[in-house]
Amino acid sequence: MGKDFHKRVSDLESRLTSIREDSDTCSSSTQNDQVSCQRSLARATGDAMSALKVLIQHLGNSQPSSSTDSALQEMKSAWSEVDFRVESCCRCARDHRDSLLSHGDDLRKWSNEAKLVEAELHLSLRAAQNDVASETASLQRYHEDMEVAKSAADETNRDHMEVQRKYYEVREWASSFPTTWDFQQKLQIALEARGRSLKQAEANLDKSRMRVMKAETKLDDHKSRLETLSALAQKVSGIQAKGHALSRRYKAIAEDAATTSDAMKSLNASYRDAFDLSNKMRIEMYKVDSAKCLLGIIDAALDDSTLVNELAELIHYMEYRFDNTGRIHGIVTPEHPYGLLHGVQRKLRSQQLRMEPHRAFDTYPIRDMKSLAALSFDMMRYIMVEIDRSDHRPARVSPCRVGRTELTDMLRHNIRMNWGDTLEGDY
């Protein structure tokens, strides 16, 4: 039984190590893919915002230029890239979530097996404790029996020696006093009886000693087994503690992964609407129809809280500078019966109210950093800096996605930025 528990506990330990290593390897790979996908999406949305702004300015001019069609095609291409990148992010988020669920299932199976081993081990431990207690009581009783047998043997030996002494004295007298012969015969019979009693007492004593020795050996075996089982029970408790810690870690990461997956799924639907609306636009469309598509794209893009500041500028332009006739205020849809522009403005204000006050980059100490898998979706998307060190071109800072490396770089170079800052130079 001890060997069986040794093997089962060893298997539990090795399986837990394997689960942790496999999940860490898989999570690391998936996290890297997430970082890459979200960086690509950040660039794509930035390009789409730039292309949308250019197109709105072209269409808002009283005399559209010859490059309007080129701007329209560039805007469609940019939103097509956004649609592709957000789908990649969704797929990556799903893969990460599914990977965590798979390893979570493995961990639950391991936990059930560990609980079973722990329960069986505790039963064996209690049985071993009972065996030790029972054998200890038996040994105490055997010691008492041995003391009784030893006392009986000592008493029989003294009686035998006394009869033997009298027998030898009478035998010396028998040669001088023949009348003592009968007494000598009686003493001889008594001496033989005492000898048999002594042998029996010594045999009983030897038997008691043998019983005590066997009981001591058995008790030592029980104690050894009890110590082994106790050590295994402590080891299983330690392994269980590691398993519980890993389970809590998985739960937190899985919740973040599920949140990210749901957020990306919702964002994917919004960007798909923006992509579909961009494809509907034609250069020959009336200005009011173009405005309807553009406001629809802005309305869909507002679901991405990282674009609020840039979209606010576009909404302001659409309201005051896109159409001098004011027809843009009269555009209504089934979803916006009080006016599409009014609905978009309300959505913008709602998003602005939900945005947290900006926190300076230099107030994020490195010790606050944690694994990307554990970062919430908003944290990954609210803070981002895009600095092109290779071309040394101006860097546009906007609230997008960020990984640990970017934040650490900014802390190391002591870069402080505000939304919308434009920086030039080698960073």
C-alpha positions in Angstrom: 0.0 0.0 0.0 2.8 2.4 0.9 4.5 1.8 -2.5 1.2 2.4 -4.2 0.7 5.7 -2.5 4.3 6.7 -3.3 3.7 6.1 -7.0 0.3 7.9 -7.0 1.7 10.9 -5.1 4.7 11.0 -7.5 2.3 10.9 -10.5 0.3 13.7 -9.0 3.3 15.9 -8.6 4.7 15.2 -12.1 1.2 15.7 -13.7 0.8 19.1 -12.0 4.2 20.1 -13.2 3.4 19.0 -16.7 0.1 20.9 -16.7 1.7 24.1 -15.4 4.6 23.9 -18.0 2.3 23.1 -20.9 -0.2 25.9 -20.0 2.6 28.4 -19.5 4.2 27.5 -22.9 0.8 27.7 -24.6 -0.2 30.9 -22.8 3.1 32.5 -23.6 2.7 31.7 -27.3 -0.9 32.8 -27.3 -0.1 36.1 -25.5 2.6 36.9 -28.1 0.0 36.3 -30.8 -2.4 38.6 -28.9 0.2 41.3 -28.7 1.0 41.1 -32.4 -2.7 41.0 -33.4 -3.7 43.9 -31.2 -0.7 46.0 -32.4 -1.7 45.3 -36.0 -5.3 46.3 -35.1 -4.1 49.5 -33.5 -2.2 50.5 -36.6 -5.1 49.5 -38.8 -7.7 51.6 -36.8 -5.2 54.5 -36.8 -4.9 54.3 -40.6 -8.7 53.9 -40.9 -9.3 57.1 -38.8 -6.8 59.0 -40.9 -8.4 57.8 -44.2 -11.9 58.6 -42.8 -10.8 62.1 -41.8 -9.3 62.7 -45.3 -12.4 61.5 -47.0 -14.7 63.6 -44.8 -12.6 66.7 -45.6 -12.7 65.9 -49.3 -16.5 65.5 -49.3 -17.0 68.5 -47.1 -15.3 70.9 -49.5 -17.6 72.9 -51.7 -15.6 71.8 -54.7 -14.5 68.2 -54.3 -11.0 67.6 -55.7 -10.1 65.0 -58.3 -8.4 62.9 -55.6 -11.8 62.3 -53.8 -12.2 58.9 -55.5 -8.7 58.0 -54.4 -9.5 59.0 -50.8 -12.6 56.9 -51.0 -10.8 53.8 -52.2 -8.1 54.3 -49.5 -10.8 54.6 -46.8 -12.4 51.4 -48.1 -9.1 49.6 -48.1 -8.3 50.8 -44.6 -11.6 49.6 -43.2 -11.1 46.3 -45.0 -7.8 46.0 -43.2 -9.5 46.8 -39.9 -12.1 44.1 -40.5 -9.3 41.6 -41.2 -7.3 42.6 -38.2 -10.2 42.6 -35.7 -11.2 39.1 -37.0 -7.6 38.0 -36.3 -7.9 39.4 -32.8 -11.2 37.6 -32.2 -9.7 34.3 -33.3 -6.6 34.8 -31.2 -8.8 35.7 -28.1 -11.0 32.6 -28.7 -7.9 30.4 -29.1 -6.5 31.8 -25.8 -9.8 31.3 -24.0 -10.2 27.7 -25.4 -6.6 26.9 -24.5 -7.2 28.0 -20.9 -10.5 26.0 -20.8 -8.6 22.9 -22.0 -5.9 23.3 -19.4 -8.6 24.1 -16.8 -10.3 20.8 -17.6 -7.0 19.0 -17.1 -6.5 20.8 -13.8 -9.9 19.9 -12.6 -9.3 16.2 -13.5 -6.0 16.4 -11.6 -7.7 18.1 -8.6 -10.3 15.3 -8.5 -7.6 12.6 -8.5 -5.6 14.5 -5.9 -8.7 14.7 -3.6 -9.3 10.9 -4.1 -5.6 10.1 -3.2 -5.8 12.5 -0.2 -9.0 10.9 1.1 -7.6 7.3 0.7 -4.4 8.4 2.3 -6.2 9.9 5.3 -8.1 6.6 5.7 -4.9 4.6 5.6 -3.3 7.1 8.0 -6.2 6.7 10.5 -5.9 2.9 10.1 -2.2 3.1 10.8 -2.7 5.2 13.8 -5.3 2.7 15.1 -2.8 -0.1 14.5 -0.1 1.7 16.4 -2.4 2.4 19.3 -3.7 -1.2 19.3 -0.2 -2.7 19.1 1.1 -0.3 21.8 -1.7 -1.6 24.1 -0.9 -5.2 23.3 2.8 -4.6 23.9 2.0 -3.1 27.3 -0.1 -6.2 28.1 2.6 -8.5 27.0 5.2 -6.7 29.1 2.9 -7.2 32.1 2.4 -10.9 31.3 6.2 -11.3 31.0 6.7 -9.7 34.4 4.2 -12.1 35.9 6.0 -15.1 34.1 9.4 -13.8 35.3 8.1 -13.5 38.9 6.7 -17.0 38.7 9.9 -18.4 37.3 12.0 -16.7 40.0 9.7 -18.1 42.7 9.8 -21.6 41.2 13.6 -21.4 40.9 13.9 -20.4 44.6 11.6 -23.2 45.7 13.6 -25.7 43.5 16.9 -24.6 45.0 15.5 -24.9 48.6 14.2 -28.5 48.0 17.5 -29.4 46.2 19.5 -28.1 49.2 17.4 -30.2 51.7 17.7 -33.2 49.5 21.6 -33.1 49.4 21.6 -32.6 53.2 19.4 -35.6 53.8 21.4 -37.7 51.4 24.6 -37.1 53.5 22.7 -38.2 56.6 21.3 -41.3 55.1 24.7 -43.1 55.2 24.8 -42.5 59.0 21.1 -42.7 59.7 19.3 -45.3 57.6 16.0 -44.2 59.1 16.2 -41.0 56.9 16.0 -43.0 53.7 12.2 -42.7 53.4 12.5 -38.9 53.9 15.2 -38.8 51.2 12.9 -40.6 48.7 10.1 -38.1 49.4 12.5 -35.1 48.9 13.7 -36.7 45.6 10.1 -36.9 44.3 9.5 -33.2 45.4 12.8 -32.2 43.7 11.7 -33.8 40.4 8.4 -32.1 40.6 10.0 -28.7 41.3 12.3 -29.3 38.3 9.4 -29.9 36.0 7.7 -26.7 37.4 10.8 -24.7 36.8 11.1 -25.9 33.2 7.5 -24.9 32.6 8.0 -21.5 34.2 11.1 -20.9 32.1 9.2 -22.0 29.0 6.4 -19.6 29.8 8.9 -16.8 30.4 10.6 -17.5 27.0 7.2 -17.5 25.3 6.3 -14.2 26.9 9.7 -12.7 25.9 9.2 -14.0 22.3 5.7 -12.4 22.2 7.1 -9.1 23.4 9.8 -9.2 20.8 7.3 -9.9 18.0 5.0 -7.2 19.3 7.9 -4.7 19.4 8.9 -5.6 15.8 5.3 -5.2 14.7 4.9 -1.9 16.5 8.1 -0.6 14.8 6.6 -1.6 11.4 3.4 0.2 12.2 5.2 3.3 13.4 7.4 3.2 10.2 4.3 2.9 8.1 2.6 5.7 10.0 5.6 8.0 9.5 5.6 7.2 5.8 1.9 7.9 5.4 2.2 11.1 7.5 5.0 12.3 5.2 3.0 11.4 2.1 0.0 13.2 3.6 2.0 16.4 4.1 3.4 16.1 0.6 -0.1 15.7 -0.9 -1.2 18.8 1.1 1.7 20.8 -0.3 0.9 19.6 -3.8 -2.8 20.4 -3.3 -1.9 23.9 -2.2 0.1 24.4 -5.4 -2.8 23.0 -7.3 -5.2 25.4 -5.6 -2.9 28.4 -6.3 -2.6 27.3 -10.0 -6.4 27.0 -10.1 -6.9 30.5 -8.7 -4.4 31.8 -11.2 -6.2 30.0 -14.1 -9.5 31.3 -12.9 -8.3 34.9 -12.9 -6.6 34.6 -16.3 -9.6 32.7 -17.8 -12.0 35.5 -16.6 -9.7 38.1 -18.3 -9.6 36.0 -21.4 -13.3 35.6 -21.5 -13.8 39.3 -21.0 -11.3 40.0 -23.8 -13.0 37.5 -26.1 -16.4 39.0 -25.5 -15.1 42.5 -26.0 -13.4 41.6 -29.2 -16.5 39.8 -30.4 -18.6 42.9 -29.8 -15.9 45.1 -31.4 -15.8 42.8 -34.4 -19.5 43.2 -35.0 -19.2 47.0 -34.8 -16.2 47.1 -37.2 -18.0 44.8 -39.6 -20.9 47.3 -39.7 -18.4 50.1 -40.4 -16.7 48.0 -43.1 -20.1 47.2 -44.7 -21.0 50.9 -44.7 -17.7 51.9 -46.2 -18.3 49.5 -49.1 -21.7 51.1 -49.8 -20.2 54.5 -50.5 -19.9 55.6 -54.1 -18.3 58.8 -55.5 -21.5 59.6 -57.3 -23.6 59.5 -54.2 -25.5 62.6 -53.0 -23.8 64.5 -50.2 -26.6 63.7 -47.7 -26.3 60.0 -48.6 -22.6 60.1 -48.1 -23.1 61.8 -44.8 -25.5 59.1 -43.7 -22.8 56.4 -44.4 -20.1 58.4 -42.8 -22.1 59.0 -39.6 -23.0 55.3 -39.6 -19.3 54.5 -39.8 -18.6 56.9 -36.9 -21.4 55.5 -34.9 -20.1 51.9 -35.3 -16.5 53.0 -34.5 -17.6 54.7 -31.3 -18.0 51.3 -29.8 -14.2 51.3 -29.7 -13.5 53.5 -26.7 -9.9 54.1 -27.8 -11.0 56.2 -30.8 -13.3 58.6 -28.8 -11.0 61.6 -29.0 -10.4 61.3 -32.8 -14.0 60.6 -33.5 -15.1 63.6 -31.5 -13.1 65.8 -33.9 -14.8 64.1 -36.9 -18.3 64.5 -35.4 -17.6 68.2 -34.7 -16.5 68.6 -38.3 -19.5 66.8 -39.6 -21.9 69.0 -37.6 -20.4 72.4 -38.4 -18.4 72.2 -41.6 -19.4 69.2 -43.7 -22.7 70.6 -45.0 -23.5 74.3 -44.9 -27.2 73.6 -45.8 -27.8 71.8 -42.5 -29.4 68.8 -44.2 -27.2 66.6 -42.1 -29.3 67.3 -39.1 -32.4 65.9 -40.8 -30.9 62.5 -41.5 -33.0 59.9 -39.5 -32.9 56.1 -39.3 -35.1 53.5 -37.6 -32.4 53.3 -34.9 -32.2 57.1 -34.6 -35.6 58.6 -35.1 -34.5 61.9 -33.6 -31.6 62.3 -36.1 -28.6 60.2 -36.8 -26.2 63.0 -35.9 -28.0 63.6 -32.6 -27.7 59.9 -31.8 -24.0 59.8 -32.6 -23.4 62.9 -30.4 -25.3 61.2 -27.5 -23.2 58.1 -27.9 -20.1 60.2 -28.0 -21.0 61.9 -24.7 -21.8 58.6 -23.1 -18.4 57.2 -24.1 -16.6 60.3 -22.8 -18.4 60.0 -19.5 -17.2 56.4 -19.1 -13.6 57.2 -19.9 -11.5 57.4 -16.8 -9.3 60.5 -16.2 -5.9 60.2 -17.9 -3.1 58.8 -15.7 0.4 59.9 -16.6 2.6 57.2 -17.9 5.3 57.9 -15.3 2.8 56.9 -12.6 2.7 53.3 -13.7 5.6 51.7 -11.7 7.1 48.5 -13.1 6.0 46.6 -10.0 2.4 47.2 -11.0 2.9 45.4 -14.3 1.5 41.9 -14.7 1.2 39.3 -17.4 -0.6 40.4 -20.5 -3.0 37.5 -20.1 -4.1 39.0 -16.8 -4.5 42.5 -18.1 -8.1 43.6 -18.5 -9.3 44.4 -22.0 -9.6 48.1 -21.2 -6.1 48.3 -19.8 -4.7 46.7 -23.0 -6.5 49.2 -25.2 -6.5 52.5 -23.2 -2.8 53.0 -23.2 -0.6 52.7 -26.3 2.2 54.6 -27.8 3.2 54.2 -31.4 6.8 55.3 -31.9 8.6 54.5 -35.2 12.2 54.5 -34.2 13.4 53.2 -37.6 12.1 56.1 -39.7 12.4 58.8 -37.0 9.1 60.3 -38.1 6.6 62.1 -35.8 4.9 59.8 -33.4 1.1 60.0 -32.9 0.1 59.1 -29.4 -3.4 57.7 -28.9 -5.2 55.6 -26.4 -4.9 52.1 -27.9 -3.4 48.7 -26.9 -0.2 48.3 -25.0 2.0 45.5 -23.9 4.5 45.3 -21.1 7.5 46.1 -23.3 6.1 49.5 -24.5 5.3 50.7 -21.0 8.7 49.6 -19.7 10.4 51.4 -22.6 8.5 54.6 -21.8 9.3 54.3 -18.1 13.0 53.7 -18.9 13.2 56.7 -21.3 11.0 58.8 -18.9 8.6 59.7 -21.6 5.5 61.7 -20.5 2.7 62.1 -23.0 -0.9 63.4 -23.3 -3.5 62.2 -25.7 -3.0 63.8 -29.1 0.6 64.9 -28.5 2.9 64.9 -31.5 6.5 64.1 -30.8 9.4 64.5 -33.2 12.9 63.1 -33.0 14.7 59.9 -32.2 12.9 58.0 -29.3 
